[in-house]
């Protein structure tokens, strides 16, 4: 996320409470999620990887415009 956060003007990058390896930011009714594929993290199960991303979306779904 560090690569494109400046271009998108993302200032408040949050580290997920569910999965410390997932970062996200919310801006203009959009959520930007930075998550490494589980194959890049030896100790993580695929199920935990997916659940971490789903939990972020659930937690912030009221802030996101899904019609975009």
Buried (B, 14 or more C-beta within 10 A) or exposed (E): BEEEBEEEEBEEEEEBEBBEBBBBBBBEEBBBBBBEEBEEBEEBEEEBBEBBBEBBEEBEEEEEEEEE
